[in-house]
Amino acid sequence: MSSKYTSIHYHKYLQLDRILSAQDPRSAMDGKPAHDEMLFIIIHQVYELWFKEIIHDLSSVMDMFHEDDVDEKSIRVAVARLERIIEIQKILIQQIRVLETMTSLDFLDFRN
């Protein structure tokens, strides 16, 4: 078996150490940690990851349609990816409800 397909663990494959250490609340540096700053950071990081996936899917669909001949299989794949984007957009909208659990005062705890 080639090293390309050797066993890799979930934690390492997803680079969870990097992702889970990417939240750095600034309010703690000022000595006044704001609890909801973590929520703010995570919500926005998740948005950025979903946007990255949308761009990834849209780019592949655009590449398919840059060909002179687009076969039936490509159309099916393109439709599936566009439907996925719609589902992601639904999630993005639902995430707003989580962000709205933070009050304006909570937000002002870490934003000047």
C-alpha positions as CSV (number, residue, x, y, z in Angstrom):
1,M,0.0,0.0,0.0
2,S,1.4,3.4,-0.9
3,S,2.0,6.0,1.8
4,K,-0.6,8.1,0.1
5,Y,-3.3,5.8,1.5
6,T,-1.8,5.0,4.9
7,S,-4.0,5.2,7.9
8,I,-4.7,8.7,9.2
9,H,-6.7,9.6,12.2
10,Y,-9.8,11.8,12.2
11,H,-8.2,14.4,14.5
12,K,-5.1,14.8,12.4
13,Y,-6.9,14.6,9.0
14,L,-9.2,17.5,10.0
15,Q,-6.3,19.4,11.6
16,L,-8.5,19.9,14.7
17,D,-5.6,21.3,16.8
18,R,-5.3,24.1,14.3
19,I,-9.0,24.8,14.0
20,L,-9.7,24.6,17.7
21,S,-6.9,26.9,18.6
22,A,-7.9,29.5,16.0
23,Q,-10.1,31.4,18.5
24,D,-8.3,34.2,20.2
25,P,-10.7,36.4,22.1
26,R,-9.1,39.9,22.4
27,S,-11.1,40.9,25.4
28,A,-9.1,38.4,27.6
29,M,-5.9,40.3,26.6
30,D,-7.4,43.5,28.2
31,G,-8.0,41.6,31.4
32,K,-11.8,41.7,30.9
33,P,-12.8,38.5,29.2
34,A,-16.2,38.8,27.4
35,H,-17.9,35.4,27.4
36,D,-19.8,35.9,24.1
37,E,-16.7,37.0,22.2
38,M,-16.0,33.3,21.7
39,L,-19.5,32.8,20.1
40,F,-18.9,35.8,17.8
41,I,-15.5,34.4,16.6
42,I,-16.8,30.9,16.1
43,I,-19.9,31.9,14.2
44,H,-17.9,34.1,11.9
45,Q,-15.2,31.4,11.3
46,V,-17.9,28.9,10.5
47,Y,-19.4,31.4,8.0
48,E,-16.0,31.7,6.3
49,L,-15.7,27.9,6.0
50,W,-19.1,27.6,4.5
51,F,-18.2,30.5,2.0
52,K,-15.1,28.6,1.1
53,E,-17.2,25.5,0.3
54,I,-19.7,27.5,-1.8
55,I,-16.8,29.0,-3.8
56,H,-15.3,25.5,-4.2
57,D,-18.6,24.1,-5.5
58,L,-19.3,27.1,-7.7
59,S,-15.9,27.0,-9.2
60,S,-16.3,23.4,-10.2
61,V,-19.7,24.0,-11.8
62,M,-18.2,26.9,-13.8
63,D,-15.3,24.8,-14.9
64,M,-17.8,22.1,-16.2
65,F,-19.7,24.7,-18.2
66,H,-16.5,26.2,-19.7
67,E,-16.2,23.0,-21.8
68,D,-17.4,23.0,-25.4
69,D,-19.5,19.9,-24.8
70,V,-21.2,19.4,-21.4
71,D,-22.4,15.8,-21.0
72,E,-25.4,14.7,-19.1
73,K,-23.3,13.4,-16.1
74,S,-21.7,16.8,-15.7
75,I,-25.1,18.5,-15.6
76,R,-26.3,16.1,-12.9
77,V,-23.2,16.8,-10.9
78,A,-23.6,20.5,-11.4
79,V,-27.2,20.4,-10.2
80,A,-26.2,18.4,-7.1
81,R,-23.6,20.9,-6.2
82,L,-25.9,23.9,-6.8
83,E,-28.5,22.1,-4.6
84,R,-25.8,21.7,-1.9
85,I,-25.1,25.4,-2.1
86,I,-28.8,26.1,-1.4
87,E,-28.6,23.9,1.7
88,I,-25.5,25.7,2.9
89,Q,-27.3,29.0,2.4
90,K,-30.1,27.7,4.6
91,I,-27.6,26.8,7.3
92,L,-26.0,30.3,7.0
93,I,-29.4,31.9,7.6
94,Q,-30.1,29.6,10.6
95,Q,-26.8,30.6,12.1
96,I,-28.1,34.1,12.5
97,R,-30.5,32.8,15.1
98,V,-27.6,31.6,17.2
99,L,-25.8,34.9,16.8
100,E,-29.0,36.7,17.9
101,T,-28.8,35.0,21.3
102,M,-26.0,37.5,22.0
103,T,-27.5,40.8,23.1
104,S,-26.2,44.2,22.0
105,L,-24.7,44.7,25.5
106,D,-22.9,41.4,25.2
107,F,-21.5,42.5,21.8
108,L,-20.3,45.8,23.3
109,D,-18.4,43.9,26.0
110,F,-15.7,43.2,23.4
111,R,-16.3,45.7,20.6
112,N,-15.5,49.4,21.1
